[in-house]
Amino acid sequence: MRIDGLASGLDTENIIKDLMRTEKLPLDRVFQQKTRTEWQRDQYRTLSTKIAGFRNTVFDMQLQARFNLMTAASSNENVLSVRTAGGAQIGSYNILVKELATSANMITAAGIRERFDSFTSEITEPVSVRIRSSQKNSEGEPTEFMDIEINPGETVNSFVQKVNSNKELKISALYDQFTDALVFTSVDTGRNTEIQFDLANTETENFVTQVLQDENKIWSKNESGTNAKIEINGLETERASNVFNLAGVEVSLKSVSQELIRIQVSQDTDEIFNNIKDFVEQYNELIDEIHGKLNEPYYRDFPPLTDEQKGDLSEREIELWEEKAQSGLLRSDRILSDIVYSMRRALTMSVEGVDDLRNLHQIGITTGSWYENGKLYINEQKLRTAIEDNLDQVTALFTKNSESGISGETGLARRLNASIETGLDRLADTAGKSTALYDKSTLSEKIRRYDDQILAMEERLIRVENRYWAQFSMMERLLQEMYSQSDWLYQQLGVMTT
């Protein structure tokens, strides 16, 4: 039971609050240390994420495929279009498009709606119609028949919807009200493509003969697909599809033409240049951000705010305070300094074993002044010339793999990737990863120790506060007893004087 100044007249609650505020100062300091450590860990992790993002770019730059880029152009995009696929080689092709590949088509006899409605009104239970587009699968076998269920009372429009919603069937259906006919068209093209109904199945045969065909069992139209007929550099040939691969180039036929269309495949120097430029820009952005943290001012007089301190400030004041409180936590950090140094060293060392272009300077990429912290600059004309005239050496400069394991013989991107991996490992050991189920990093372990320390200190503060209340309550009871005795003595003295 807590007695609040009944006898003494003291504001016991506020007195104890003031006493506890003093007792709580060590806890506040530990809380601030924990908060500062959490901020530091979060800043490490943010930078680690950005470094990992750059590492992905660096990883790509160590692959020869990043430099072996081709582009293809068509002399007439209205007749055929082209784009490079894997394995395209420099060269040119002359193509004459004589015929386009066509799909298989099957058109019912007119009057389909009346026959369809009559059929579905007579059936009393669902009927399965078996249909397929007979283009061979990857094993060279015809595709399997697939079932389309027709229910009693179903309409031709709902049947069309069922066919079109079955993507594995590879058949599209269309009902034309003007001709009152139903059209089936295969998705695939080529002379091996054919739309087939399983006439060995009784239900399917009844549906075909009673609904799709006329009274003479005749279709309005039933045609297989046809191959595209083309001439490539004078060689007459055919393709089952209007889209096909020609020596690593994807060709899409669009129309027939008597004009000879020229396809030109060449090195995509623009894309290679853009890849290197993007690599340099990302490197500069990362270097600037890391150096921003290394040189960020540290404000010693702005520790993290406690909840009690925040209660006395506005949101804007809290924001401004914490902006300074979080500043400089990674100032002059050894791990970040080592990462920057190793990255700069990886890019500035020459690559042994490359004939002429052994460093970035020789392809037009130079380092800025000392105060720019290793920022790279590109002489675009010199870089383009190096790519156009000596692409093999530019490729080797970035991607060369040292069989002997000697660092000086390794390409710039490979050695840069290795240095970044080492840096990321150090960051993970120090700050951990937010995706880890259990973080054993140095800072996380430190935060857990702070948590244990805070818990112990909070338990101690509860005991101290209870002790203060017990002491003040005892004082109140003693004062009350003293006042009672004083009143009794006063009464006794009054009796004696009378």
C-alpha positions in Angstrom: 0.0 0.0 0.0 1.4 3.4 -1.0 0.7 6.4 1.3 1.1 9.8 -0.5 2.0 12.5 2.1 -1.1 12.2 4.3 0.8 13.0 7.4 3.8 14.9 6.1 2.0 16.9 3.5 4.9 16.1 1.0 4.3 15.4 -2.7 5.6 11.9 -2.3 4.9 10.8 -5.9 6.8 13.6 -7.5 9.7 13.3 -5.0 10.0 9.6 -5.9 9.7 10.4 -9.6 12.6 12.8 -9.3 14.6 10.3 -7.3 13.9 7.6 -9.9 14.9 9.9 -12.7 18.3 10.1 -11.2 18.4 6.3 -10.6 17.4 5.8 -14.2 20.3 7.7 -15.7 22.5 4.6 -16.1 19.6 2.8 -17.8 19.1 5.7 -20.2 22.8 5.6 -21.1 22.6 1.9 -21.9 19.4 2.5 -23.9 21.2 5.2 -25.9 24.2 2.9 -26.5 21.9 0.1 -27.7 20.0 2.5 -30.0 23.2 3.9 -31.5 24.4 0.3 -32.1 21.2 -0.5 -33.8 21.5 2.5 -36.0 25.0 1.6 -36.9 24.0 -1.9 -37.7 21.2 -0.7 -40.0 23.5 1.7 -41.8 26.0 -1.1 -42.4 23.2 -3.3 -43.8 21.9 -0.5 -46.1 25.4 -0.1 -47.5 25.8 -3.8 -47.8 22.6 -4.0 -49.9 23.9 -1.3 -52.2 27.3 -3.0 -52.5 25.7 -6.3 -53.2 23.6 -4.6 -56.0 26.8 -3.3 -57.6 28.4 -6.7 -57.1 25.7 -8.1 -59.4 26.7 -5.7 -62.2 30.4 -6.6 -61.6 29.6 -10.3 -61.8 28.0 -9.7 -65.2 31.0 -7.7 -66.4 33.4 -10.6 -65.8 31.4 -12.7 -68.3 32.4 -12.7 -71.9 28.8 -12.8 -73.0 28.5 -9.2 -71.7 31.0 -8.2 -74.5 30.0 -10.7 -77.1 26.8 -8.8 -78.0 25.3 -8.9 -81.5 22.7 -6.8 -83.2 20.7 -7.7 -86.3 18.9 -5.4 -88.7 16.4 -6.1 -91.5 16.3 -4.0 -94.7 12.5 -4.1 -94.6 10.8 -4.6 -91.2 7.4 -4.8 -93.0 8.4 -8.0 -94.6 10.4 -9.6 -91.8 11.8 -8.5 -88.5 14.9 -9.9 -86.7 16.5 -9.9 -83.3 19.6 -11.7 -82.0 19.3 -14.8 -80.0 22.0 -16.9 -78.4 25.0 -17.7 -80.6 24.5 -15.1 -83.3 27.6 -14.6 -85.5 28.7 -11.6 -87.6 27.4 -12.1 -91.1 24.7 -11.2 -93.6 21.8 -13.1 -95.2 19.5 -12.4 -98.2 16.0 -13.8 -97.8 13.1 -14.0 -100.3 9.7 -14.6 -98.7 7.6 -16.6 -101.1 4.8 -17.9 -98.8 4.0 -17.5 -95.1 3.3 -20.5 -92.9 -0.4 -20.9 -92.2 -2.5 -22.5 -89.5 -4.9 -25.4 -89.9 -8.5 -24.2 -90.4 -11.8 -26.0 -90.0 -15.1 -24.3 -90.8 -18.5 -25.8 -90.1 -21.4 -25.9 -92.4 -23.8 -22.9 -92.1 -26.7 -23.1 -89.7 -24.5 -24.1 -86.8 -26.6 -22.4 -84.1 -29.9 -24.2 -84.9 -28.1 -27.6 -85.1 -26.1 -26.9 -81.8 -29.2 -25.8 -79.9 -31.1 -28.9 -81.2 -28.3 -31.2 -80.1 -27.9 -29.7 -76.6 -31.7 -29.7 -76.0 -31.9 -33.5 -76.8 -29.0 -34.7 -74.5 -29.9 -35.4 -70.9 -26.4 -35.6 -69.5 -23.0 -34.0 -70.3 -21.2 -35.1 -73.5 -17.5 -35.1 -74.0 -16.2 -34.0 -77.4 -12.6 -35.0 -78.0 -10.4 -32.7 -80.1 -6.8 -31.9 -80.8 -4.4 -29.9 -82.9 -2.2 -32.6 -84.3 1.1 -30.7 -84.3 3.7 -33.1 -83.0 5.1 -32.5 -79.5 8.8 -32.4 -78.5 9.1 -36.2 -78.7 7.7 -36.2 -82.3 4.4 -37.7 -81.3 1.0 -36.2 -82.1 -0.6 -34.3 -79.2 -3.2 -36.1 -77.1 -6.9 -35.6 -77.7 -8.5 -33.3 -75.1 -12.1 -33.3 -73.8 -14.5 -30.4 -74.1 -17.6 -31.1 -72.1 -21.0 -30.0 -73.5 -23.9 -29.7 -71.1 -27.6 -30.0 -71.8 -29.0 -26.7 -72.9 -25.5 -25.2 -73.6 -25.1 -22.5 -76.3 -22.7 -22.3 -79.1 -21.1 -19.2 -77.5 -20.4 -21.0 -74.2 -18.8 -23.8 -76.2 -16.6 -21.3 -78.0 -15.5 -19.9 -74.6 -14.6 -23.4 -73.3 -12.4 -24.1 -76.4 -10.6 -20.7 -76.1 -10.0 -20.9 -72.4 -8.2 -24.2 -72.8 -4.7 -23.0 -73.5 -3.2 -26.5 -73.8 -5.5 -27.3 -76.6 -3.8 -24.7 -78.9 -7.0 -24.2 -80.9 -9.0 -21.0 -81.1 -12.7 -21.0 -81.9 -14.9 -18.2 -83.4 -18.6 -18.1 -84.0 -19.6 -15.7 -86.9 -23.3 -14.6 -86.7 -23.4 -13.3 -90.2 -22.5 -16.7 -91.8 -23.9 -18.7 -88.8 -20.7 -20.9 -88.9 -18.1 -21.9 -86.4 -14.4 -21.6 -87.2 -11.6 -23.6 -85.6 -8.0 -22.3 -86.1 -4.8 -23.9 -84.8 -2.3 -21.8 -82.9 0.6 -23.7 -84.5 1.4 -23.4 -88.2 3.0 -25.8 -90.7 2.0 -28.6 -93.0 2.0 -31.1 -90.1 -0.6 -29.1 -88.3 -4.2 -30.4 -88.5 -7.3 -30.0 -86.4 -8.8 -33.4 -85.6 -11.9 -34.7 -83.8 -11.7 -38.3 -82.4 -14.3 -40.0 -84.6 -13.5 -43.3 -83.0 -15.3 -41.9 -79.9 -19.1 -42.3 -80.3 -20.0 -39.1 -78.5 -17.6 -37.1 -80.6 -18.7 -38.6 -83.8 -22.3 -37.8 -83.1 -21.5 -34.2 -82.3 -19.4 -33.8 -85.5 -22.0 -35.4 -87.8 -25.1 -33.8 -86.2 -23.7 -30.3 -85.4 -20.5 -29.4 -87.2 -21.2 -31.0 -90.6 -24.2 -30.6 -92.9 -26.7 -33.3 -93.8 -24.2 -34.7 -96.4 -21.5 -35.0 -93.7 -19.4 -32.2 -95.3 -17.4 -29.4 -93.7 -17.5 -25.9 -95.2 -13.7 -25.9 -95.1 -11.1 -28.3 -93.6 -7.5 -27.5 -94.4 -4.2 -28.5 -92.8 -1.6 -25.8 -92.2 1.2 -25.0 -94.7 4.9 -24.3 -94.3 6.5 -21.0 -95.0 8.5 -21.1 -98.3 11.6 -18.9 -98.3 14.9 -18.6 -100.1 18.0 -18.0 -98.0 21.1 -16.8 -99.9 19.8 -18.7 -103.0 18.8 -21.9 -101.1 15.1 -22.7 -101.3 13.8 -24.1 -98.0 10.7 -24.2 -95.8 9.9 -23.5 -92.2 6.9 -24.8 -90.2 6.6 -21.5 -88.4 6.8 -17.8 -89.5 9.2 -17.4 -86.5 12.4 -19.4 -86.7 16.1 -19.3 -85.8 18.7 -18.6 -88.4 22.2 -19.0 -87.1 21.4 -17.4 -83.8 19.0 -14.8 -85.2 15.3 -14.9 -84.6 13.5 -14.2 -87.9 9.8 -13.2 -87.9 8.1 -13.4 -91.3 5.3 -10.8 -91.7 4.4 -10.7 -95.4 5.2 -12.2 -98.8 7.4 -10.0 -101.0 9.3 -10.3 -104.3 11.9 -8.0 -102.8 15.1 -9.6 -101.5 15.4 -8.7 -97.8 18.9 -8.3 -96.4 19.7 -9.3 -92.7 22.9 -7.8 -91.4 24.4 -9.2 -88.1 27.1 -7.1 -86.5 28.8 -6.4 -83.2 26.5 -4.3 -80.9 29.2 -1.8 -79.9 26.6 0.6 -78.6 25.3 -1.9 -76.1 28.8 -2.9 -75.0 29.7 0.8 -74.5 26.5 1.3 -72.5 27.3 -1.7 -70.3 30.8 -0.3 -69.5 29.3 3.2 -68.9 26.7 1.9 -66.6 29.3 0.0 -64.7 31.4 3.1 -64.2 28.4 5.2 -63.2 27.3 2.6 -60.6 30.9 2.5 -59.3 31.0 6.2 -58.9 27.6 6.3 -57.1 28.7 3.7 -54.6 32.1 5.3 -54.0 30.4 8.7 -53.3 27.9 7.1 -50.9 30.5 5.2 -49.0 32.8 8.3 -48.7 29.8 10.3 -47.6 29.5 7.9 -44.6 33.2 7.9 -44.0 33.3 11.8 -43.9 29.9 12.4 -42.2 30.2 14.7 -39.2 29.7 13.2 -35.8 27.7 15.2 -33.2 28.7 14.0 -29.7 26.2 16.3 -28.0 23.2 14.6 -29.8 22.7 11.2 -28.2 19.6 9.1 -29.0 16.4 10.4 -27.4 14.6 8.4 -24.7 10.8 8.1 -24.8 10.6 10.5 -21.9 12.7 13.1 -23.8 10.6 12.7 -27.0 7.5 13.5 -25.0 8.8 17.0 -24.5 9.6 17.7 -28.2 7.6 18.2 -31.4 7.8 15.7 -34.3 9.9 18.2 -36.2 12.3 18.7 -33.3 12.6 14.9 -32.9 13.4 14.6 -36.6 16.1 17.2 -36.6 17.6 15.9 -33.4 17.8 12.3 -34.7 19.2 13.4 -38.0 22.2 14.6 -36.1 22.1 11.7 -33.6 22.5 9.3 -36.5 25.1 11.2 -38.3 28.8 10.1 -38.3 28.2 6.6 -36.9 30.4 5.1 -39.6 32.8 8.0 -39.8 36.4 6.8 -40.6 35.1 3.2 -40.4 37.9 0.7 -41.0 35.7 -1.9 -42.9 34.3 0.7 -45.3 37.7 2.2 -45.8 39.2 -1.2 -46.7 36.4 -1.9 -49.1 37.0 1.4 -51.0 40.7 0.8 -51.0 40.5 -2.7 -52.3 38.0 -1.7 -55.0 40.2 1.2 -56.2 43.2 -1.1 -56.2 41.4 -3.8 -58.2 40.6 -1.3 -60.9 43.8 0.6 -61.1 46.2 -2.3 -61.3 47.3 -3.4 -64.8 46.2 -6.7 -66.2 49.2 -8.8 -67.2 49.0 -10.9 -70.3 46.9 -8.4 -72.3 48.9 -7.1 -75.3 48.0 -3.4 -75.6 45.0 -2.5 -73.5 46.2 -3.4 -70.0 44.4 -0.8 -67.8 41.4 1.4 -67.8 43.4 4.5 -68.8 44.2 2.9 -72.2 40.5 2.5 -73.1 39.6 6.1 -72.0 38.6 5.6 -68.3 40.7 7.7 -65.9 40.7 8.5 -62.2 39.8 12.0 -61.0 41.7 14.2 -58.6 42.7 12.9 -55.1 39.9 14.8 -53.4 37.3 13.0 -55.6 38.0 9.8 -53.8 38.8 7.7 -56.9 35.9 8.8 -59.1 36.2 7.5 -62.7 35.7 9.6 -65.8 35.1 8.3 -69.3 36.5 9.7 -72.6 33.6 8.4 -74.6 35.3 8.7 -78.0 38.4 6.8 -76.8 36.3 4.1 -75.2 34.2 3.7 -78.4 37.3 3.4 -80.5 38.8 0.8 -78.2 35.6 -1.3 -78.4 35.3 -1.0 -82.2 39.0 -1.6 -82.9 40.2 -3.9 -80.1 37.1 -5.6 -78.6 39.0 -8.8 -77.8 41.5 -6.9 -75.7 38.7 -4.8 -74.0 37.0 -8.1 -73.2 40.1 -9.6 -71.8 40.8 -6.5 -69.7 37.6 -7.1 -67.8 37.1 -10.9 -68.0 40.6 -12.5 -68.2 40.9 -15.5 -65.9 44.3 -16.4 -64.5 45.0 -20.1 -64.7 48.0 -19.6 -62.3 45.9 -17.7 -59.8 48.1 -14.7 -59.9 46.0 -11.6 -59.1 47.9 -9.4 -61.6 46.8 -11.7 -64.5 43.1 -11.5 -63.6 40.7 -9.3 -65.4 39.5 -6.1 -63.7 35.9 -7.3 -63.2 37.0 -10.6 -61.8 39.4 -9.1 -59.2 36.9 -6.4 -58.3 34.2 -9.1 -57.8 36.6 -11.0 -55.4 37.4 -7.8 -53.4 33.7 -7.0 -53.1 32.9 -10.5 -51.9 35.5 -10.2 -49.2 34.1 -6.8 -48.1 30.5 -8.2 -48.0 31.7 -11.1 -45.8 33.2 -8.6 -43.4 30.1 -6.6 -43.3 28.0 -9.7 -42.7 30.2 -10.7 -39.8 29.9 -7.3 -38.3 26.3 -6.3 -39.0 24.6 -9.5 -40.2 21.8 -9.8 -42.7 18.2 -8.8 -42.2 17.1 -12.1 -43.9 19.0 -14.3 -41.5 16.9 -16.5 -39.2 19.4 -16.0 -36.3 21.9 -13.2 -36.6 25.2 -14.0 -34.9 27.0 -10.9 -36.1 29.2 -8.8 -33.8 26.7 -5.9 -33.5 23.7 -8.1 -33.1 25.4 -10.0 -30.2 26.2 -6.6 -28.7 22.6 -5.5 -29.0 21.4 -8.7 -27.2 23.8 -8.0 -24.4 22.4 -4.5 -24.1 18.9 -6.1 -23.9 20.0 -8.3 -21.1 21.6 -5.4 -19.3 18.5 -3.2 -19.7 16.2 -6.0 -18.4 18.4 -6.4 -15.3 18.5 -2.7 -14.7 14.7 -2.3 -15.1 14.1 -5.1 -12.6 16.5 -3.3 -10.2 14.7 0.0 -10.7 11.4 -1.6 -9.8 13.0 -2.8 -6.5 14.5 0.6 -5.8 11.1 2.4 -6.5 9.3 -0.1 -4.2 12.0 0.6 -1.5 11.5 4.3 -1.8 7.7 3.9 -1.5 8.2 1.6 1.5 10.5 4.1 3.2 8.1 7.1 2.6 5.1 5.0 3.7 6.9 4.1 6.9 7.8 7.7 7.5 4.1 8.7 7.0 3.0 6.0 9.5 5.6 7.1 12.1 4.6 10.7 11.7 1.0 9.7 12.0 1.8 7.9 15.2 3.8 10.8 16.5 1.0 13.2 15.8 -1.5 10.9 17.6 0.8 10.7 20.7 1.2 14.5 20.6 -2.6 14.9 20.5 -3.0 12.5 23.5 -0.3 14.4 25.5 -2.0 17.7 24.7 -5.3 16.3 25.9 -3.7 15.0 29.1 -2.1 18.4 29.8 -5.5 20.0 29.3 -7.1 17.7 31.9 -4.3 18.4 34.4 -4.6 22.2 34.1 -8.3 22.0 34.9 
